[in-house]
Amino acid sequence: MNKKGYTTESGGRQNGFAIEPEINPISEGESRKSLFLFIGILLPFLIGGFYYLKHLNIS
């Protein structure tokens, strides 16, 4: 974080740093990468869950 003097809505600052961080919008590439990562983590859990439920022997 830098000391540019970003202020909050109320105008408050703390030790020269902004209380609210500077907003850096994510790019289209980062968004797509995050989506693939999310699907890549979620998919094994879903497959494992279906496999577990399919092989669960309910007597």
All heavy atoms as TSV, in Angstrom:
chain	resi	resn	atom	element	x	y	z
A	1	MET	N	N	0.850	-1.178	0.000
A	1	MET	CA	C	0.000	0.000	0.000
A	1	MET	C	C	0.895	1.239	0.000
A	1	MET	O	O	1.943	1.249	0.600
A	1	MET	CB	C	-0.897	-0.048	1.236
A	1	MET	CG	C	-2.102	0.844	1.109
A	1	MET	SD	S	-3.159	0.853	2.560
A	1	MET	CE	C	-3.540	-0.847	2.774
A	2	ASN	N	N	0.467	2.274	-0.671
A	2	ASN	CA	C	1.299	3.472	-0.745
A	2	ASN	C	C	0.696	4.600	0.086
A	2	ASN	O	O	-0.402	4.491	0.615
A	2	ASN	CB	C	1.473	3.889	-2.204
A	2	ASN	CG	C	0.144	4.040	-2.904
A	2	ASN	OD1	O	-0.884	4.248	-2.275
A	2	ASN	ND2	N	0.163	3.922	-4.215
A	3	LYS	N	N	1.427	5.703	0.193
A	3	LYS	CA	C	0.988	6.835	1.017
A	3	LYS	C	C	0.447	7.971	0.148
A	3	LYS	O	O	0.710	9.126	0.419
A	3	LYS	CB	C	2.160	7.345	1.863
A	3	LYS	CG	C	2.598	6.395	2.939
A	3	LYS	CD	C	3.626	7.068	3.817
A	3	LYS	CE	C	4.046	6.143	4.940
A	3	LYS	NZ	N	4.947	6.790	5.877
A	4	LYS	N	N	-0.301	7.655	-0.905
A	4	LYS	CA	C	-0.817	8.694	-1.780
A	4	LYS	C	C	-1.871	9.556	-1.098
A	4	LYS	O	O	-2.215	10.608	-1.584
A	4	LYS	CB	C	-1.428	8.076	-3.042
A	4	LYS	CG	C	-0.409	7.622	-4.048
A	4	LYS	CD	C	-1.109	7.146	-5.300
A	4	LYS	CE	C	-0.097	6.676	-6.324
A	4	LYS	NZ	N	-0.753	6.131	-7.515
A	5	GLY	N	N	-2.418	9.083	-0.001
A	5	GLY	CA	C	-3.402	9.885	0.704
A	5	GLY	C	C	-4.827	9.566	0.317
A	5	GLY	O	O	-5.673	10.444	0.329
A	6	TYR	N	N	-5.073	8.329	-0.064
A	6	TYR	CA	C	-6.456	7.949	-0.326
A	6	TYR	C	C	-7.223	8.053	0.988
A	6	TYR	O	O	-6.763	7.621	2.026
A	6	TYR	CB	C	-6.538	6.509	-0.844
A	6	TYR	CG	C	-5.920	6.345	-2.202
A	6	TYR	CD1	C	-4.640	5.844	-2.347
A	6	TYR	CD2	C	-6.635	6.701	-3.341
A	6	TYR	CE1	C	-4.079	5.700	-3.598
A	6	TYR	CE2	C	-6.083	6.565	-4.590
A	6	TYR	CZ	C	-4.801	6.064	-4.721
A	6	TYR	OH	O	-4.256	5.927	-5.960
A	7	THR	N	N	-8.387	8.636	0.920
A	7	THR	CA	C	-9.166	8.807	2.144
A	7	THR	C	C	-10.430	7.973	2.063
A	7	THR	O	O	-10.846	7.539	0.995
A	7	THR	CB	C	-9.553	10.279	2.354
A	7	THR	OG1	O	-10.317	10.703	1.236
A	7	THR	CG2	C	-8.331	11.139	2.517
A	8	THR	N	N	-11.041	7.772	3.218
A	8	THR	CA	C	-12.303	7.056	3.257
A	8	THR	C	C	-13.423	8.033	2.963
A	8	THR	O	O	-13.194	9.224	2.779
A	8	THR	CB	C	-12.516	6.430	4.649
A	8	THR	OG1	O	-12.574	7.484	5.592
A	8	THR	CG2	C	-11.391	5.486	5.001
A	9	GLU	N	N	-14.656	7.525	2.935
A	9	GLU	CA	C	-15.802	8.391	2.661
A	9	GLU	C	C	-15.917	9.500	3.712
A	9	GLU	O	O	-16.342	10.596	3.415
A	9	GLU	CB	C	-17.086	7.562	2.626
A	9	GLU	CG	C	-17.149	6.640	1.430
A	9	GLU	CD	C	-18.362	5.740	1.464
A	9	GLU	OE1	O	-19.146	5.833	2.418
A	9	GLU	OE2	O	-18.506	4.940	0.531
A	10	SER	N	N	-15.537	9.173	4.937
A	10	SER	CA	C	-15.628	10.178	5.999
A	10	SER	C	C	-14.384	11.064	6.027
A	10	SER	O	O	-14.313	11.993	6.823
A	10	SER	CB	C	-15.796	9.476	7.347
A	10	SER	OG	O	-14.664	8.676	7.617
A	11	GLY	N	N	-13.404	10.778	5.193
A	11	GLY	CA	C	-12.202	11.590	5.151
A	11	GLY	C	C	-11.143	11.162	6.141
A	11	GLY	O	O	-10.145	11.853	6.318
A	12	GLY	N	N	-11.329	10.016	6.794
A	12	GLY	CA	C	-10.379	9.586	7.809
A	12	GLY	C	C	-9.162	8.892	7.219
A	12	GLY	O	O	-9.249	8.202	6.221
A	13	ARG	N	N	-8.002	9.131	7.830
A	13	ARG	CA	C	-6.770	8.440	7.421
A	13	ARG	C	C	-6.090	7.925	8.668
A	13	ARG	O	O	-6.288	8.434	9.757
A	13	ARG	CB	C	-5.839	9.397	6.678
A	13	ARG	CG	C	-6.296	9.665	5.275
A	13	ARG	CD	C	-5.439	10.682	4.578
A	13	ARG	NE	N	-4.032	10.487	4.849
A	13	ARG	CZ	C	-3.070	11.180	4.290
A	13	ARG	NH1	N	-3.354	12.127	3.444
A	13	ARG	NH2	N	-1.821	10.966	4.578
A	14	GLN	N	N	-5.244	6.923	8.481
A	14	GLN	CA	C	-4.578	6.309	9.615
A	14	GLN	C	C	-3.100	6.180	9.289
A	14	GLN	O	O	-2.733	5.446	8.381
A	14	GLN	CB	C	-5.197	4.938	9.847
A	14	GLN	CG	C	-5.213	4.491	11.281
A	14	GLN	CD	C	-6.026	3.229	11.423
A	14	GLN	OE1	O	-6.071	2.416	10.516
A	14	GLN	NE2	N	-6.645	3.041	12.568
A	15	ASN	N	N	-2.252	6.875	9.995
A	15	ASN	CA	C	-0.795	6.817	9.832
A	15	ASN	C	C	-0.357	7.075	8.389
A	15	ASN	O	O	0.593	6.485	7.909
A	15	ASN	CB	C	-0.265	5.439	10.277
A	15	ASN	CG	C	-0.532	5.198	11.745
A	15	ASN	OD1	O	-0.575	6.131	12.532
A	15	ASN	ND2	N	-0.734	3.955	12.097
A	16	GLY	N	N	-1.074	7.923	7.694
A	16	GLY	CA	C	-0.704	8.241	6.319
A	16	GLY	C	C	-1.180	7.221	5.314
A	16	GLY	O	O	-1.081	7.436	4.118
A	17	PHE	N	N	-1.678	6.094	5.782
A	17	PHE	CA	C	-2.182	5.070	4.876
A	17	PHE	C	C	-3.688	5.190	4.779
A	17	PHE	O	O	-4.353	5.607	5.725
A	17	PHE	CB	C	-1.829	3.662	5.383
A	17	PHE	CG	C	-0.384	3.341	5.234
A	17	PHE	CD1	C	0.474	3.452	6.311
A	17	PHE	CD2	C	0.123	2.916	4.025
A	17	PHE	CE1	C	1.816	3.166	6.189
A	17	PHE	CE2	C	1.458	2.627	3.885
A	17	PHE	CZ	C	2.313	2.743	4.965
A	18	ALA	N	N	-4.222	4.799	3.658
A	18	ALA	CA	C	-5.664	4.798	3.503
A	18	ALA	C	C	-6.259	3.693	4.357
A	18	ALA	O	O	-5.698	2.611	4.465
A	18	ALA	CB	C	-6.019	4.566	2.040
A	19	ILE	N	N	-7.380	3.981	4.980
A	19	ILE	CA	C	-8.078	2.942	5.733
A	19	ILE	C	C	-8.677	1.948	4.753
A	19	ILE	O	O	-8.681	0.757	4.979
A	19	ILE	CB	C	-9.156	3.565	6.647
A	19	ILE	CG1	C	-8.476	4.447	7.698
A	19	ILE	CG2	C	-9.981	2.490	7.327
A	19	ILE	CD1	C	-9.432	5.222	8.563
A	20	GLU	N	N	-9.190	2.451	3.629
A	20	GLU	CA	C	-9.698	1.584	2.576
A	20	GLU	C	C	-8.598	1.436	1.527
A	20	GLU	O	O	-7.999	2.413	1.112
A	20	GLU	CB	C	-10.936	2.191	1.934
A	20	GLU	CG	C	-12.105	2.294	2.879
A	20	GLU	CD	C	-13.291	2.995	2.250
A	20	GLU	OE1	O	-13.180	3.407	1.076
A	20	GLU	OE2	O	-14.301	3.146	2.929
A	21	PRO	N	N	-8.308	0.222	1.087
A	21	PRO	CA	C	-7.236	0.032	0.104
A	21	PRO	C	C	-7.610	0.574	-1.273
A	21	PRO	O	O	-8.792	0.729	-1.591
A	21	PRO	CB	C	-7.070	-1.490	0.060
A	21	PRO	CG	C	-8.396	-2.014	0.489
A	21	PRO	CD	C	-8.935	-1.030	1.472
A	22	GLU	N	N	-6.603	0.844	-2.064
A	22	GLU	CA	C	-6.815	1.291	-3.428
A	22	GLU	C	C	-7.433	0.138	-4.215
A	22	GLU	O	O	-7.026	-1.010	-4.075
A	22	GLU	CB	C	-5.469	1.687	-4.041
A	22	GLU	CG	C	-5.562	2.190	-5.458
A	22	GLU	CD	C	-4.193	2.526	-6.035
A	22	GLU	OE1	O	-3.191	2.372	-5.317
A	22	GLU	OE2	O	-4.149	2.929	-7.197
A	23	ILE	N	N	-8.423	0.440	-5.051
A	23	ILE	CA	C	-9.108	-0.605	-5.814
A	23	ILE	C	C	-8.387	-0.797	-7.142
A	23	ILE	O	O	-8.246	0.137	-7.932
A	23	ILE	CB	C	-10.578	-0.217	-6.056
A	23	ILE	CG1	C	-11.309	-0.112	-4.724
A	23	ILE	CG2	C	-11.260	-1.230	-6.972
A	23	ILE	CD1	C	-12.706	0.449	-4.833
A	24	ASN	N	N	-7.924	-2.032	-7.381
A	24	ASN	CA	C	-7.289	-2.378	-8.642
A	24	ASN	C	C	-8.173	-3.395	-9.346
A	24	ASN	O	O	-8.243	-4.545	-8.922
A	24	ASN	CB	C	-5.904	-3.000	-8.405
A	24	ASN	CG	C	-4.963	-2.017	-7.754
A	24	ASN	OD1	O	-4.970	-0.852	-8.089
A	24	ASN	ND2	N	-4.167	-2.493	-6.815
A	25	PRO	N	N	-8.903	-2.977	-10.399
A	25	PRO	CA	C	-9.782	-3.932	-11.084
A	25	PRO	C	C	-8.980	-5.047	-11.747
A	25	PRO	O	O	-7.872	-4.827	-12.234
A	25	PRO	CB	C	-10.500	-3.079	-12.125
A	25	PRO	CG	C	-9.675	-1.853	-12.274
A	25	PRO	CD	C	-8.926	-1.666	-10.995
A	26	ILE	N	N	-9.547	-6.266	-11.733
A	26	ILE	CA	C	-8.839	-7.393	-12.334
A	26	ILE	C	C	-9.074	-7.391	-13.840
A	26	ILE	O	O	-10.103	-6.936	-14.319
A	26	ILE	CB	C	-9.271	-8.741	-11.723
A	26	ILE	CG1	C	-10.751	-8.997	-11.946
A	26	ILE	CG2	C	-8.940	-8.807	-10.259
A	26	ILE	CD1	C	-11.187	-10.388	-11.560
A	27	SER	N	N	-8.101	-7.906	-14.564
A	27	SER	CA	C	-8.195	-7.930	-16.014
A	27	SER	C	C	-9.017	-9.130	-16.465
A	27	SER	O	O	-9.335	-10.023	-15.692
A	27	SER	CB	C	-6.799	-7.992	-16.629
A	27	SER	OG	O	-6.215	-9.249	-16.334
A	28	GLU	N	N	-9.353	-9.145	-17.746
A	28	GLU	CA	C	-10.136	-10.248	-18.316
A	28	GLU	C	C	-9.372	-11.564	-18.204
A	28	GLU	O	O	-9.942	-12.608	-17.904
A	28	GLU	CB	C	-10.433	-9.943	-19.795
A	28	GLU	CG	C	-11.307	-10.972	-20.470
A	28	GLU	CD	C	-12.729	-10.962	-19.954
A	28	GLU	OE1	O	-13.208	-9.896	-19.530
A	28	GLU	OE2	O	-13.358	-12.037	-19.972
A	29	GLY	N	N	-8.052	-11.529	-18.414
A	29	GLY	CA	C	-7.238	-12.736	-18.316
A	29	GLY	C	C	-7.210	-13.298	-16.902
A	29	GLY	O	O	-7.283	-14.515	-16.710
A	30	GLU	N	N	-7.106	-12.420	-15.920
A	30	GLU	CA	C	-7.102	-12.869	-14.522
A	30	GLU	C	C	-8.449	-13.456	-14.150
A	30	GLU	O	O	-8.528	-14.438	-13.416
A	30	GLU	CB	C	-6.774	-11.704	-13.596
A	30	GLU	CG	C	-5.338	-11.250	-13.659
A	30	GLU	CD	C	-5.101	-9.988	-12.842
A	30	GLU	OE1	O	-5.963	-9.096	-12.851
A	30	GLU	OE2	O	-4.040	-9.926	-12.201
A	31	SER	N	N	-9.512	-12.876	-14.671
A	31	SER	CA	C	-10.858	-13.364	-14.388
A	31	SER	C	C	-11.040	-14.766	-14.964
A	31	SER	O	O	-11.580	-15.651	-14.304
A	31	SER	CB	C	-11.884	-12.403	-14.994
A	31	SER	OG	O	-13.183	-12.878	-14.781
A	32	ARG	N	N	-10.597	-14.971	-16.188
A	32	ARG	CA	C	-10.725	-16.281	-16.840
A	32	ARG	C	C	-9.867	-17.315	-16.108
A	32	ARG	O	O	-10.301	-18.447	-15.891
A	32	ARG	CB	C	-10.300	-16.173	-18.303
A	32	ARG	CG	C	-10.529	-17.445	-19.093
A	32	ARG	CD	C	-10.262	-17.265	-20.576
A	32	ARG	NE	N	-11.286	-16.419	-21.190
A	32	ARG	CZ	C	-11.044	-15.273	-21.807
A	32	ARG	NH1	N	-9.815	-14.825	-21.901
A	32	ARG	NH2	N	-12.014	-14.574	-22.333
A	33	LYS	N	N	-8.676	-16.920	-15.707
A	33	LYS	CA	C	-7.778	-17.823	-14.979
A	33	LYS	C	C	-8.399	-18.236	-13.643
A	33	LYS	O	O	-8.341	-19.406	-13.261
A	33	LYS	CB	C	-6.434	-17.124	-14.747
A	33	LYS	CG	C	-5.311	-18.051	-14.376
A	33	LYS	CD	C	-4.032	-17.288	-14.064
A	33	LYS	CE	C	-3.604	-16.369	-15.179
A	33	LYS	NZ	N	-2.369	-15.632	-14.870
A	34	SER	N	N	-9.017	-17.283	-12.959
A	34	SER	CA	C	-9.665	-17.575	-11.683
A	34	SER	C	C	-10.840	-18.523	-11.867
A	34	SER	O	O	-11.066	-19.414	-11.046
A	34	SER	CB	C	-10.164	-16.291	-11.029
A	34	SER	OG	O	-9.095	-15.438	-10.747
A	35	LEU	N	N	-11.595	-18.341	-12.950
A	35	LEU	CA	C	-12.732	-19.217	-13.224
A	35	LEU	C	C	-12.264	-20.647	-13.473
A	35	LEU	O	O	-12.843	-21.606	-12.943
A	35	LEU	CB	C	-13.517	-18.687	-14.424
A	35	LEU	CG	C	-14.773	-19.455	-14.802
A	35	LEU	CD1	C	-15.791	-19.401	-13.670
A	35	LEU	CD2	C	-15.376	-18.894	-16.071
A	36	PHE	N	N	-11.225	-20.820	-14.287
A	36	PHE	CA	C	-10.691	-22.158	-14.553
A	36	PHE	C	C	-10.154	-22.803	-13.279
A	36	PHE	O	O	-10.338	-24.002	-13.057
A	36	PHE	CB	C	-9.587	-22.111	-15.619
A	36	PHE	CG	C	-10.111	-21.882	-17.015
A	36	PHE	CD1	C	-9.429	-21.057	-17.895
A	36	PHE	CD2	C	-11.280	-22.488	-17.442
A	36	PHE	CE1	C	-9.904	-20.851	-19.180
A	36	PHE	CE2	C	-11.768	-22.288	-18.725
A	36	PHE	CZ	C	-11.071	-21.459	-19.591
A	37	LEU	N	N	-9.511	-22.028	-12.444
A	37	LEU	CA	C	-8.984	-22.549	-11.185
A	37	LEU	C	C	-10.127	-22.994	-10.272
A	37	LEU	O	O	-10.076	-24.067	-9.670
A	37	LEU	CB	C	-8.135	-21.487	-10.490
A	37	LEU	CG	C	-7.448	-21.895	-9.203
A	37	LEU	CD1	C	-6.436	-22.997	-9.483
A	37	LEU	CD2	C	-6.755	-20.707	-8.577
A	38	PHE	N	N	-11.180	-22.190	-10.207
A	38	PHE	CA	C	-12.342	-22.532	-9.382
A	38	PHE	C	C	-12.981	-23.828	-9.873
A	38	PHE	O	O	-13.284	-24.724	-9.077
A	38	PHE	CB	C	-13.353	-21.386	-9.420
A	38	PHE	CG	C	-14.634	-21.686	-8.708
A	38	PHE	CD1	C	-14.667	-21.742	-7.327
A	38	PHE	CD2	C	-15.789	-21.924	-9.412
A	38	PHE	CE1	C	-15.846	-22.031	-6.654
A	38	PHE	CE2	C	-16.974	-22.207	-8.757
A	38	PHE	CZ	C	-17.000	-22.257	-7.377
A	39	ILE	N	N	-13.180	-23.953	-11.182
A	39	ILE	CA	C	-13.769	-25.172	-11.743
A	39	ILE	C	C	-12.840	-26.353	-11.519
A	39	ILE	O	O	-13.292	-27.455	-11.189
A	39	ILE	CB	C	-14.075	-24.980	-13.251
A	39	ILE	CG1	C	-15.212	-23.971	-13.405
A	39	ILE	CG2	C	-14.436	-26.299	-13.908
A	39	ILE	CD1	C	-15.475	-23.547	-14.833
A	40	GLY	N	N	-11.544	-26.146	-11.672
A	40	GLY	CA	C	-10.575	-27.215	-11.472
A	40	GLY	C	C	-10.532	-27.724	-10.040
A	40	GLY	O	O	-10.208	-28.881	-9.789
A	41	ILE	N	N	-10.850	-26.868	-9.075
A	41	ILE	CA	C	-10.897	-27.304	-7.683
A	41	ILE	C	C	-12.254	-27.924	-7.363
A	41	ILE	O	O	-12.344	-28.914	-6.641
A	41	ILE	CB	C	-10.614	-26.104	-6.744
A	41	ILE	CG1	C	-9.153	-25.670	-6.890
A	41	ILE	CG2	C	-10.931	-26.455	-5.295
A	41	ILE	CD1	C	-8.812	-24.397	-6.168
A	42	LEU	N	N	-13.328	-27.363	-7.913
A	42	LEU	CA	C	-14.669	-27.832	-7.611
A	42	LEU	C	C	-14.978	-29.184	-8.252
A	42	LEU	O	O	-15.634	-30.030	-7.633
A	42	LEU	CB	C	-15.687	-26.790	-8.093
A	42	LEU	CG	C	-17.140	-27.022	-7.718
A	42	LEU	CD1	C	-17.294	-26.960	-6.205
A	42	LEU	CD2	C	-18.027	-25.993	-8.377
A	43	LEU	N	N	-14.501	-29.417	-9.459
A	43	LEU	CA	C	-14.811	-30.637	-10.204
A	43	LEU	C	C	-14.392	-31.917	-9.473
A	43	LEU	O	O	-15.209	-32.842	-9.363
A	43	LEU	CB	C	-14.178	-30.558	-11.601
A	43	LEU	CG	C	-14.791	-31.434	-12.672
A	43	LEU	CD1	C	-16.248	-31.092	-12.878
A	43	LEU	CD2	C	-14.028	-31.262	-13.971
A	44	PRO	N	N	-13.163	-32.026	-8.953
A	44	PRO	CA	C	-12.807	-33.254	-8.223
A	44	PRO	C	C	-13.691	-33.504	-6.998
A	44	PRO	O	O	-13.997	-34.655	-6.683
A	44	PRO	CB	C	-11.359	-33.020	-7.792
A	44	PRO	CG	C	-10.840	-32.019	-8.740
A	44	PRO	CD	C	-12.003	-31.152	-9.105
A	45	PHE	N	N	-14.112	-32.441	-6.315
A	45	PHE	CA	C	-15.000	-32.619	-5.172
A	45	PHE	C	C	-16.357	-33.162	-5.606
A	45	PHE	O	O	-16.933	-34.032	-4.948
A	45	PHE	CB	C	-15.183	-31.299	-4.415
A	45	PHE	CG	C	-14.052	-30.996	-3.478
A	45	PHE	CD1	C	-13.073	-30.086	-3.836
A	45	PHE	CD2	C	-13.966	-31.625	-2.256
A	45	PHE	CE1	C	-12.025	-29.800	-2.984
A	45	PHE	CE2	C	-12.919	-31.348	-1.382
A	45	PHE	CZ	C	-11.941	-30.441	-1.752
A	46	LEU	N	N	-16.891	-32.643	-6.716
A	46	LEU	CA	C	-18.174	-33.134	-7.208
A	46	LEU	C	C	-18.071	-34.586	-7.662
A	46	LEU	O	O	-18.936	-35.406	-7.337
A	46	LEU	CB	C	-18.653	-32.262	-8.372
A	46	LEU	CG	C	-19.109	-30.855	-8.001
A	46	LEU	CD1	C	-19.444	-30.054	-9.244
A	46	LEU	CD2	C	-20.302	-30.917	-7.074
A	47	ILE	N	N	-17.015	-34.910	-8.403
A	47	ILE	CA	C	-16.823	-36.289	-8.865
A	47	ILE	C	C	-16.658	-37.217	-7.670
A	47	ILE	O	O	-17.257	-38.296	-7.621
A	47	ILE	CB	C	-15.612	-36.370	-9.827
A	47	ILE	CG1	C	-15.924	-35.623	-11.123
A	47	ILE	CG2	C	-15.248	-37.822	-10.110
A	47	ILE	CD1	C	-14.739	-35.437	-12.037
A	48	GLY	N	N	-15.872	-36.819	-6.705
A	48	GLY	CA	C	-15.678	-37.627	-5.500
A	48	GLY	C	C	-16.970	-37.803	-4.719
A	48	GLY	O	O	-17.252	-38.888	-4.207
A	49	GLY	N	N	-17.770	-36.770	-4.635
A	49	GLY	CA	C	-19.050	-36.850	-3.937
A	49	GLY	C	C	-20.008	-37.805	-4.618
A	49	GLY	O	O	-20.662	-38.628	-3.959
A	50	PHE	N	N	-20.103	-37.724	-5.945
A	50	PHE	CA	C	-20.974	-38.649	-6.673
A	50	PHE	C	C	-20.479	-40.082	-6.544
A	50	PHE	O	O	-21.269	-41.010	-6.377
A	50	PHE	CB	C	-21.060	-38.262	-8.156
A	50	PHE	CG	C	-21.948	-37.072	-8.407
A	50	PHE	CD1	C	-21.480	-35.988	-9.121
A	50	PHE	CD2	C	-23.250	-37.033	-7.927
A	50	PHE	CE1	C	-22.294	-34.887	-9.362
A	50	PHE	CE2	C	-24.066	-35.942	-8.156
A	50	PHE	CZ	C	-23.594	-34.867	-8.876
A	51	TYR	N	N	-19.167	-40.268	-6.624
A	51	TYR	CA	C	-18.591	-41.615	-6.484
A	51	TYR	C	C	-18.900	-42.181	-5.102
A	51	TYR	O	O	-19.281	-43.334	-4.965
A	51	TYR	CB	C	-17.081	-41.556	-6.713
A	51	TYR	CG	C	-16.393	-42.893	-6.603
A	51	TYR	CD1	C	-16.392	-43.776	-7.673
A	51	TYR	CD2	C	-15.745	-43.272	-5.433
A	51	TYR	CE1	C	-15.773	-45.008	-7.575
A	51	TYR	CE2	C	-15.123	-44.500	-5.320
A	51	TYR	CZ	C	-15.136	-45.366	-6.404
A	51	TYR	OH	O	-14.533	-46.588	-6.302
A	52	TYR	N	N	-18.759	-41.350	-4.074
A	52	TYR	CA	C	-19.026	-41.780	-2.701
A	52	TYR	C	C	-20.492	-42.160	-2.535
A	52	TYR	O	O	-20.815	-43.207	-1.969
A	52	TYR	CB	C	-18.651	-40.664	-1.729
A	52	TYR	CG	C	-19.046	-40.950	-0.300
A	52	TYR	CD1	C	-18.333	-41.871	0.464
A	52	TYR	CD2	C	-20.137	-40.320	0.272
A	52	TYR	CE1	C	-18.693	-42.145	1.772
A	52	TYR	CE2	C	-20.500	-40.583	1.578
A	52	TYR	CZ	C	-19.782	-41.506	2.326
A	52	TYR	OH	O	-20.143	-41.769	3.608
A	53	LEU	N	N	-21.394	-41.317	-3.029
A	53	LEU	CA	C	-22.819	-41.599	-2.887
A	53	LEU	C	C	-23.245	-42.817	-3.698
A	53	LEU	O	O	-24.121	-43.577	-3.275
A	53	LEU	CB	C	-23.642	-40.368	-3.303
A	53	LEU	CG	C	-23.538	-39.162	-2.378
A	53	LEU	CD1	C	-24.277	-37.969	-2.972
A	53	LEU	CD2	C	-24.064	-39.493	-0.994
A	54	LYS	N	N	-22.630	-43.016	-4.855
A	54	LYS	CA	C	-22.971	-44.150	-5.708
A	54	LYS	C	C	-22.543	-45.469	-5.036
A	54	LYS	O	O	-23.240	-46.469	-5.137
A	54	LYS	CB	C	-22.287	-44.003	-7.063
A	54	LYS	CG	C	-22.625	-45.074	-8.040
A	54	LYS	CD	C	-21.936	-44.824	-9.367
A	54	LYS	CE	C	-22.231	-45.950	-10.337
A	54	LYS	NZ	N	-21.488	-45.783	-11.585
A	55	HIS	N	N	-21.404	-45.462	-4.379
A	55	HIS	CA	C	-20.872	-46.684	-3.773
A	55	HIS	C	C	-21.218	-46.824	-2.285
A	55	HIS	O	O	-20.707	-47.698	-1.613
A	55	HIS	CB	C	-19.350	-46.757	-3.960
A	55	HIS	CG	C	-18.977	-46.999	-5.381
A	55	HIS	ND1	N	-18.889	-45.999	-6.306
A	55	HIS	CD2	C	-18.685	-48.146	-6.035
A	55	HIS	CE1	C	-18.551	-46.519	-7.460
A	55	HIS	NE2	N	-18.422	-47.814	-7.337
A	56	LEU	N	N	-22.108	-45.965	-1.806
A	56	LEU	CA	C	-22.543	-46.051	-0.413
A	56	LEU	C	C	-23.575	-47.151	-0.316
A	56	LEU	O	O	-24.616	-47.109	-0.945
A	56	LEU	CB	C	-23.148	-44.704	-0.010
A	56	LEU	CG	C	-23.387	-44.446	1.472
A	56	LEU	CD1	C	-22.063	-44.459	2.215
A	56	LEU	CD2	C	-24.061	-43.096	1.652
A	57	ASN	N	N	-23.261	-48.188	0.450
A	57	ASN	CA	C	-24.171	-49.331	0.568
A	57	ASN	C	C	-25.173	-49.042	1.680
A	57	ASN	O	O	-24.835	-49.066	2.852
A	57	ASN	CB	C	-23.399	-50.617	0.879
A	57	ASN	CG	C	-22.560	-51.051	-0.302
A	57	ASN	OD1	O	-22.978	-50.853	-1.442
A	57	ASN	ND2	N	-21.416	-51.647	-0.041
A	58	ILE	N	N	-26.396	-48.761	1.242
A	58	ILE	CA	C	-27.461	-48.533	2.216
A	58	ILE	C	C	-28.215	-49.837	2.365
A	58	ILE	O	O	-28.855	-50.306	1.427
A	58	ILE	CB	C	-28.382	-47.386	1.768
A	58	ILE	CG1	C	-27.587	-46.106	1.580
A	58	ILE	CG2	C	-29.526	-47.206	2.744
A	58	ILE	CD1	C	-28.378	-44.953	1.006
A	59	SER	N	N	-28.154	-50.433	3.568
A	59	SER	CA	C	-28.790	-51.735	3.771
A	59	SER	C	C	-30.196	-51.554	4.316
A	59	SER	O	O	-30.420	-50.877	5.250
A	59	SER	CB	C	-27.993	-52.567	4.761
A	59	SER	OG	O	-26.685	-52.743	4.262
